[in-house]
Amino acid sequence: MSQYPQNCKGYWNGTNYRLRGRITVKRVELRMYFVGAQSTILAAGDLYNFVRVAFYKVGAAYSDSTEQYLGNGLVAGTDIDDVSIVYHDRTYNLSSTAFDSANGFNVPATRLETLAMDCSIPFQIYSTTATGAGANWNTVKDTFKMDVISDSTVSPHPSVSIQMRFYFTLQ
C-alpha cells in the first residue's frame, strides 16, 4: 500500500491526516524450506529436531503482537484466545540422515512444503503516516500470523526459509 497510497481515501483521525482502504485477500501461497541442524559438532539433542509451523488468522489488528497460537511451545497446547481460523498447523521432523566423513558434517534432513489457500478475507486497512509511505500500514481488526517453533535448545538450530505471496484486490 505504501507504493500506491493514491488508491485509498483520506480521513482525519483527530488532527492527523491518514489514508484508509479495504483489501480482500483472495489467495495466499506459502513455500517453506526446512534444513535440520548441521555442524561438525552437534549436540545429541540436535541429531533429531522437530519444527512446527502454524499459519492462522486472528481478530486483532496487525500492530497487536500479543497473539501467539504456538506460544506454549512445540508440544504443549495451543493458545486459541483470539484465533479465528487455523489454515496450517504441522510438525516437521528433521533428523540427521548420515555423516559426510569427507567434510566432517552431518547430513540433515530437508523438507519442502508448498501450500495454497483460497480464502477471500476482507481487511480494513489504514496508513500510519499522512502520505501512506515510509511506515507499515495497520488493519482495523484481523490479520494473518505465522508461528515457527523448534525443539532445538542449542546452536546449531534448524533453519527455515519462508516465501509468502498474497493475492488481493483493493476496493
C-alpha positions, 0 to 999 in steps of 0.5 A: 500500500505504501507504493500506491497510497493514491488508491485509498481515501483520506480521513482525519483521525483527530488532527492527523491526516491518514489514508484508509482502504479495504483489501480482500485477500483472495489467495495466499501461497506459502513455500517453506524450506526446512534444513535440520541442524548441521555442524561438525559438532552437534549436540545429541539433542540436535541429531533429531529436531522437530519444527512446527509451523502454524499459519492462522488468522486472528481478530486483532489488528496487525500492530497487536503482537500479543497473539501467539497460537504456538506460544506454549511451545512445540508440544504443549497446547495451543493458545486459541484466545483470539484465533479465528481460523487455523489454515496450517498447523504441522510438525516437521521432523528433521533428523540427521540422515548420515555423516559426510566423513569427507567434510566432517558434517552431518547430513540433515534432513530437508523438507519442502512444503508448498501450500495454497489457500483460497480464502477471500478475507476482507481487511480494513486497512489504514496508513500510519503516516499522512502520505501512506509511505515510509511506515507499515500500514495497520488493519482495523481488526484481523490479520494473518500470523505465522508461528515457527517453533523448534525443539532445538535448545542449542546452536546449531538450530534448524533453519527455515526459509519462508516465501509468502505471496498474497493475492488481493484486490483493493476496493 
